[in-house]
Amino acid sequence: MDKPLQILFATPEAVPFAKTGGLADVAGSLPKSLQALGCEIKLIMPYYRIVKESGLPHQYLGEEIEVPIGDEKLKADIYLGHLNQDIPVYFIGREEFFDREYLYSTPKGDYFDNAERFIFFSKAIFIFCQRMGFSPDIIHHHEWQTGLIPAYLKSVYQNDPLFSHTAAVFTIHNIAYQGLFKKEKFWLTGLPTEMYNPEGIEFWERINFMKAGIVYGDAINTVSQKYSQEIQTPEYGYGLEGILRKKRENLYGILNGVDYEDWDPSHDPHLIAQYDLKDISRKRDCKKDLLKEFHLPSSLENAPLLGMISRLADQKGFDLLMEILEQLFALNIGFVLLGTGEQKYHDLFTQVARKYPQKAGIRIAYDDRLAHKIEAGADFFLMPSKYEPCGLNQIYSLKYGTIPVVRATGGLDDTITHYDPATKKGNGFKFIRYDAKEFLNTIKGAISFYSQPEHWRQLLRNAMTADFSWERSAEAYLQLYRKALEKKRGSISG
């Protein structure tokens, strides 16, 4: 029998401890499926204020490590919690870096010392492993915040027997956020100066943490097949398309799964009524409840109700929505939105709520309970994204019988098939060009099926029987880990 793979999952966020986006859902779900496949998993992440105040059980281990950063050695405290009661989650604590209201930025912009914060976190991971005597087979690390990890493996820790066989797998969740900092901060990393060059970490006279993960990682993946191809083009690569094309033999796309323990209308505790495909009539009760929640008139019970749950940012297609608002509200529809983000959209949707009080329900907030109610109570779910590495809400929507209307990009394109009334195949609706008129026409086309019972029933069946559970994706990650280890072994023997 092979001994189980030892995986260290290094992430800047994970559900249920801290979340800004889909990465946290992945980091909270994928380890459980990997453990079920026989891997031994440990998670490591920063000890944010939100973790400290979460009420989730965790303890101070009485362990303190010293982390060199620049000329200084800074102390870090180690805390321990658990995922699913048996997967250990270690937290790296240092108040000056992580005891803050937000994780990476305030509504006014990024924290000024993000370079220091995540250099500290990345280095602390290695010192933590040394203190624990833990020798991981794989460090699976995520996003720019952990991008320096393989650079350390290939330099500072190259001759440490603890890491001599450790391979790095780097997952890119969103290439638009790269961790770009002034070159003057390079010395804080403690990396050899020869790594600061255009083939290494340097990027237009700055340091680029995400580029480090791409250049030095043993395997790289994105969170959908389509997105792994898109980021090799100038339109989607954000300046890193050249290096990604160069590394394409090590670049893979693995679609995110979803955790149906949390997202399934047949046992969702947030809903006023549970339902499934066998008895979908109670979805109507969820719609009534949602209209009440947003103080919308009961007359909308018989109209198509459109829902959105999103970060309010240009990337998510809100500029398209702005263009068609008047035409959209001229239709016989209701609209509910939940999210936070850019101030201009906070202002816009506050005005929308005032202008269309009988049709629009707006909540500028992050509210997990309400997110579940929208997934269950809406009839359609809008995701007109400019780009979408994977997207999870369209997958949740399928399970809840809430039909997605999406732009054909990234994971949206990989998960949603346009409904064809002739063959009765398809689980949603999608448009191709990033264009407001196309978006509006696709919404109109979608809602035309709402009043056609035969097609509507078929659409719900197609949507609710789609399966995007983590098992298949976890198997693909296991294969990726093996490829990364083979590459590492080859580089050692070579």
C-alpha atoms as one frame of an Amber mdcrd trajectory, in Angstrom:
protein
   0.000   0.000   0.000   1.247   3.503  -0.820   1.485   5.743   2.201  -1.098
   8.527   2.135  -0.065  11.768   0.464   0.741  14.480   3.009  -0.839  17.716
   1.751  -0.359  21.173   3.245  -3.134  23.428   2.001  -1.834  27.027   2.228
  -4.608  29.549   1.693  -5.294  33.201   2.571  -8.943  32.335   3.384 -11.236
  29.363   4.000 -14.893  28.803   4.929 -16.105  28.843   7.677 -13.278  30.958
   9.130 -12.799  33.863   6.694 -14.173  34.624   3.252 -14.046  37.293   0.557
 -14.857  35.062  -2.445 -15.005  31.638  -4.073 -11.478  30.708  -2.968 -12.763
  30.376   0.615 -15.475  27.933  -0.509 -12.878  25.838  -2.341 -10.472  25.848
   0.616 -13.275  24.789   2.963 -14.628  22.001   0.720 -11.864  20.432  -1.385
  -9.787  19.213   1.628 -12.768  17.131   2.832 -13.010  15.342  -0.533  -9.232
  14.835  -0.690  -9.312  13.318   2.783 -12.060  10.949   1.618  -9.669   9.845
  -1.154  -7.045   8.907   1.439  -4.884  12.060   1.605  -3.717  13.440   4.946
  -4.496  17.147   4.938  -3.465  20.105   7.058  -4.677  23.658   6.342  -2.711
  26.774   7.179  -3.965  30.377   6.978  -3.586  33.754   8.734  -5.206  34.348
  12.122  -7.447  37.280  11.176  -9.628  39.261  13.560 -12.676  37.647  11.952
 -11.329  34.190  12.958 -10.667  35.362  16.511 -14.203  36.767  16.806 -15.973
  34.001  14.862 -16.963  31.920  17.884 -15.664  28.866  16.003 -13.670  26.595
  18.335  -9.918  27.083  18.175  -7.078  27.257  20.670  -3.692  28.868  21.180
  -1.080  26.135  20.988   1.397  27.910  23.235   3.753  27.784  20.251   5.681
  30.816  19.072   7.927  30.898  16.020  10.359  33.552  14.784  10.021  34.643
  11.181  12.882  36.537   9.483  11.689  39.446   7.368  14.284  41.883   6.101
  16.744  42.500   8.981  14.206  41.617  11.656  12.870  38.473  13.257   9.165
  38.814  13.991   7.282  36.504  16.328   4.194  34.572  15.235   1.685  32.735
  17.435   0.199  29.411  16.311  -3.462  28.563  16.825  -5.349  25.384  15.973
  -8.908  24.849  14.790 -10.571  22.102  12.760 -12.442  21.730   9.513 -15.162
  19.116   9.611 -13.986  18.297  13.177 -10.993  16.245  12.052  -8.920  18.205
   9.482  -6.498  20.421  11.443  -6.426  24.104  10.519  -3.365  26.007  11.768
  -3.508  29.792  12.048  -0.473  32.068  11.882  -1.076  34.964  14.247   0.560
  38.366  14.440  -1.707  41.201  15.529   0.003  44.038  13.651  -0.557  42.155
  10.359  -3.831  40.281  10.762  -5.906  41.883  13.525  -7.802  44.136  11.108
 -11.379  44.684  10.034 -10.817  43.425   6.476  -8.588  40.704   5.010  -6.675
  42.463   2.200  -8.120  45.935   1.684 -10.648  48.469   2.906 -13.308  49.986
   0.615 -10.723  52.758   0.003  -8.039  50.393  -1.305  -5.398  47.784  -0.481
  -3.509  47.762   2.814  -0.171  49.568   2.379   1.800  46.667   3.890   0.285
  43.703   2.016   3.771  42.729   0.772   5.073  42.484   4.348   1.942  40.690
   5.569   2.121  37.890   3.005   5.915  37.580   2.889   5.567  37.011   6.632
   2.774  34.450   6.154   4.642  32.523   3.424   7.881  32.354   5.417   6.029
  31.398   8.587   4.651  28.328   6.792   8.151  26.872   6.368   9.206  27.655
   9.936   5.944  26.143  11.206   6.712  22.910   9.293  10.231  22.831  10.761
   8.881  23.347  14.283   6.294  20.560  13.802   8.722  18.250  11.972   6.126
  18.101   9.185   7.407  17.109   5.738   4.613  17.666   3.191   4.606  15.803
  -0.135   2.633  18.699  -1.641   2.152  22.308  -0.658  -1.054  23.224  -2.469
  -1.105  27.012  -2.341  -3.629  29.535  -3.583  -3.618  33.010  -5.129  -0.975
  35.744  -5.050  -0.876  35.862  -1.251   1.004  32.509  -1.269   2.767  32.920
  -4.633   6.253  33.123  -3.098   6.094  29.591  -1.637   7.664  27.718  -4.608
  10.365  30.408  -4.915  11.368  29.606  -1.306  11.234  25.862  -2.013  13.612
  26.297  -4.950  16.080  28.542  -3.113  16.140  29.135   0.645  14.804  25.649
   1.515  16.308  23.765  -1.422  18.774  21.864   0.780  16.507  21.361   3.785
  15.854  17.587   4.015  12.359  18.321   5.346  11.367  19.814   1.956  13.693
  17.914  -0.394  10.782  16.007  -1.947   8.054  18.638  -1.488   6.321  19.735
  -4.719   4.353  22.980  -5.081   0.942  23.085  -6.778  -0.291  26.648  -7.387
  -3.988  27.374  -7.996  -4.927  30.637  -9.709  -8.468  31.659  -8.789  -8.365
  35.114 -10.391  -5.371  36.326 -12.370  -6.452  39.967 -12.219  -5.200  40.139
  -8.616  -1.453  39.542  -8.743   0.227  41.006  -5.655   2.298  43.739  -7.338
   4.728  45.694  -5.144   7.605  48.149  -5.459  10.936  46.506  -6.270  12.400
  48.108  -3.130  10.455  45.518  -1.112  12.229  42.580  -2.762  14.962  42.450
  -0.089  12.288  41.748   2.564  11.609  38.370   0.913  15.091  37.031   1.699
  15.140  35.423  -1.753  18.385  35.353  -3.793  18.827  38.543  -5.842  19.092
  36.556  -9.093  15.388  35.701  -8.767  14.621  39.372  -9.400  14.747  39.357
 -13.200  12.214  39.255 -16.083  12.363  35.434 -16.164  11.713  35.343 -12.402
   9.731  37.552 -10.028  10.349  40.926 -11.696   7.417  42.408 -13.639   7.904
  45.853 -15.222  10.273  46.923 -12.434   8.010  45.619  -9.703   7.760  42.316
  -7.854   4.837  40.090  -8.748   3.852  37.418  -6.218   1.534  35.599  -8.610
   4.231  35.437 -11.261   6.504  33.766  -8.672   3.908  31.029  -8.224   3.687
  30.502 -11.994   7.434  30.573 -12.686   8.556  28.342  -9.824   5.526  26.069
  -9.266   5.798  22.383 -10.201   2.204  22.438 -11.469  -0.235  25.310 -11.970
  -3.970  25.143 -12.387  -6.982  27.377 -12.774 -10.493  26.642 -11.588 -12.039
  25.794 -14.975 -10.825  24.400 -18.268 -11.947  27.423 -20.288 -10.229  29.904
 -17.946  -6.901  28.033 -18.256  -7.088  28.744 -22.004  -8.398  32.310 -21.697
  -5.570  33.504 -19.431  -3.041  32.640 -22.151  -4.497  35.501 -24.249  -3.886
  39.277 -23.902  -7.609  39.869 -23.244  -7.637  37.774 -20.052  -3.984  37.283
 -19.044  -3.412  40.687 -17.388   0.181  40.812 -18.651   1.054  37.251 -17.613
  -0.181  35.557 -20.806   3.370  35.207 -22.177   4.752  33.371 -19.153   1.609
  31.207 -19.004   1.998  30.188 -22.649   5.606  29.315 -21.896   4.453  27.162
 -18.951   1.422  25.675 -20.710   2.668  22.087 -20.362   2.368  22.549 -16.588
  -0.940  24.466 -16.743  -4.206  22.631 -16.112  -7.874  23.530 -15.703  -9.853
  21.771 -12.961 -13.431  22.907 -12.488 -14.416  23.767  -8.925 -16.935  21.515
  -7.279 -19.568  22.630  -4.810 -20.400  21.376  -1.358 -23.910  19.959  -1.562
 -23.931  19.546   2.216 -24.292  23.339   2.335 -26.117  23.949  -0.940 -29.098
  21.661  -1.461 -32.728  22.815  -1.203 -33.854  19.411   0.122 -32.106  20.020
   3.471 -31.164  23.725   3.495 -31.888  25.036   7.022 -32.110  28.661   5.811
 -35.261  28.012   3.750 -38.845  28.404   4.905 -39.634  25.198   2.991 -37.356
  22.446   1.690 -37.960  20.993  -1.766 -36.452  18.778  -4.435 -37.234  17.647
  -7.976 -39.845  15.125  -6.774 -41.838  17.905  -5.122 -40.834  21.304  -6.451
 -44.125  22.990  -5.490 -42.576  24.273  -2.218 -40.107  26.405  -4.188 -43.103
  28.724  -4.523 -43.182  29.150  -0.718 -39.509  30.143  -0.878 -40.362  32.756
  -3.514 -43.147  34.222  -1.329 -40.749  34.310   1.622 -38.064  36.050  -0.453
 -40.507  38.731  -1.651 -41.480  39.364   1.992 -37.796  39.564   2.980 -37.309
  42.382   0.444 -40.713  44.028   1.141 -41.795  43.435  -2.443 -45.486  43.097
  -3.421 -47.081  39.622  -3.512 -48.225  40.387  -7.106 -44.667  39.457  -8.167
 -45.336  35.829  -7.171 -46.542  35.161 -10.708 -43.833  37.154 -12.509 -40.306
  35.917 -13.282 -38.058  36.893 -10.367 -34.414  37.618 -11.293 -31.718  37.253
  -8.632 -28.079  38.310  -8.272 -25.577  37.628  -5.467 -22.244  39.190  -6.277
 -19.282  41.359  -5.548 -20.355  44.710  -7.018 -17.525  45.245  -9.500 -17.063
  45.871 -13.229 -15.722  42.320 -13.649 -19.155  40.957 -12.734 -20.891  42.694
 -15.647 -22.619  45.462 -13.720 -21.697  47.981 -16.410 -23.891  45.935 -18.809
 -26.696  45.857 -16.274 -26.490  49.648 -15.836 -27.075  50.109 -19.573 -30.271
  48.034 -19.666 -31.876  48.894 -16.317 -34.753  50.936 -17.738 -35.601  48.371
 -20.425 -35.312  45.572 -17.876 -37.716  47.196 -15.426 -40.151  47.895 -18.272
 -40.634  44.101 -18.445 -43.004  42.218 -16.153 -40.278  41.033 -13.733 -39.038
  41.341 -10.164 -35.363  41.786  -9.276 -33.405  41.107  -6.078 -29.730  41.773
  -5.457 -27.340  41.032  -2.597 -23.718  42.173  -2.530 -21.065  44.703  -1.614
 -18.247  46.244  -3.621 -17.435  49.447  -5.460 -18.986  52.628  -4.092 -20.413
  53.641  -7.499 -22.535  50.470  -7.502 -23.597  50.952  -3.874 -24.902  54.368
  -4.952 -26.474  53.084  -8.183 -28.448  50.271  -6.557 -29.579  52.492  -3.689
 -31.142  54.708  -6.410 -32.608  51.654  -8.187 -34.375  50.601  -4.961 -35.872
  54.100  -4.653 -36.892  54.337  -8.305 -38.476  50.871  -8.579 -39.816  50.074
  -5.074 -42.468  47.718  -6.503 -39.966  45.691  -8.536 -36.458  45.890  -7.056
 -35.199  44.556  -3.722 -31.623  45.601  -2.917 -29.439  44.604   0.043 -25.928
  46.099   0.141 -24.406  43.536   2.494 -22.804  40.148   2.847 -25.459  37.798
   4.253 -25.083  34.038   3.888 -28.632  33.323   5.115 -30.114  35.671   2.528
 -27.894  34.215  -0.211 -29.522  30.808   0.356 -32.992  32.394   0.287 -32.243
  34.119  -3.053 -30.953  30.877  -4.604 -34.203  29.154  -3.596 -36.721  31.956
  -4.155 -35.592  33.441  -7.483 -36.600  31.948 -10.849 -33.524  33.128 -12.770
 -29.976  33.952 -11.686 -27.977  36.585 -13.624 -24.179  36.364 -14.102 -23.148
  38.568 -17.044 -19.446  38.490 -16.091 -16.672  40.065 -18.155 -14.590  37.083
 -17.047 -15.308  34.375 -14.494 -12.549  31.915 -13.550 -15.128  29.398 -12.338
 -18.141  30.899 -10.626 -20.063  28.963  -7.988 -23.424  30.701  -7.831 -24.486
  29.434 -11.241 -23.795  25.884  -9.970 -25.706  26.486  -6.721 -28.559  27.921
  -8.810 -28.839  24.734 -10.877 -29.387  22.649  -7.739 -32.078  25.067  -6.549
 -33.951  25.068  -9.877 -33.074  28.735 -10.413 -32.163  29.013 -14.082 -28.814
  30.740 -14.813 -28.487  33.467 -17.459 -24.743  33.885 -18.011 -22.060  35.167
 -20.327 -20.107  32.373 -22.062 -16.768  32.904 -20.330 -14.541  30.781 -18.067
 -16.374  28.420 -15.751 -19.749  29.868 -16.758 -19.186  28.498 -20.248 -17.973
  25.143 -18.867 -21.014  24.593 -16.619 -23.994  26.128 -18.452 -25.463  24.738
 -21.678 -27.893  26.954 -23.596 -31.404  25.492 -23.591 -32.614  24.235 -26.970
 -36.421  23.902 -27.142 -36.129  21.501 -30.114 -34.030  18.900 -28.260 -35.083
  20.018 -24.739 -31.416  19.859 -23.731 -29.608  22.568 -21.782 -29.639  23.878
 -18.210 -29.656  27.649 -18.687 -29.093  30.503 -21.120 -25.916  32.224 -22.271
 -24.718  35.020 -24.529 -21.277  35.333 -26.109 -20.296  38.950 -26.813 -19.789
  41.258 -23.835 -22.641  43.466 -24.943 -25.605  44.976 -23.074 -28.092  44.385
 -25.888 -27.123  40.710 -26.132 -27.538  40.401 -22.376 -31.030  41.954 -22.485
 -32.111  39.770 -25.420 -30.899  36.655 -23.590 -32.913  37.622 -20.481 -35.991
  38.156 -22.668 -35.454  34.806 -24.377 -35.036  33.068 -21.017 -38.143  34.516
 -19.387 -40.255  33.595 -22.428 -39.974  29.943 -21.274 -41.251  30.795 -17.790
 -44.824  30.793 -19.086 -44.401  27.583 -21.113 -45.006  24.811 -18.547 -43.675
  21.945 -20.667 -40.331  23.673 -21.356 -40.099  25.136 -17.856 -40.492  21.716
 -16.222 -37.816  20.297 -18.511 -35.438  23.174 -17.767 -35.868  22.621 -14.021
 -35.238  18.886 -14.441 -32.087  19.494 -16.512 -30.793  22.028 -13.992 -31.538
  20.149 -10.797 -30.080  16.828 -11.987 -26.706  18.384 -12.960 -23.967  17.110
 -10.642 -20.935  19.264  -9.820 -19.955  17.617  -6.529 -16.321  17.773  -5.404
 -15.582  14.059  -5.884 -14.706  14.354  -9.586 -12.615  17.500  -9.085 -10.798
  15.980  -6.082  -9.768  12.997  -8.256  -8.375  15.459 -10.823  -6.370  17.247
  -8.079  -4.980  13.896  -6.934  -3.730  13.283 -10.489  -2.250  16.787 -10.545
  -0.404  16.156  -7.261   1.122  13.012  -8.761   2.250  14.901 -11.870   3.816
  17.611  -9.687   5.691  14.985  -7.654   6.968  13.298 -10.825   8.210  16.668
 -12.106   9.895  17.372  -8.758  11.581  13.955  -8.756  12.723  14.527 -12.336
  14.257  17.886 -11.432  16.058  16.338  -8.409  17.503  13.435 -10.407  18.184
  15.737 -13.373
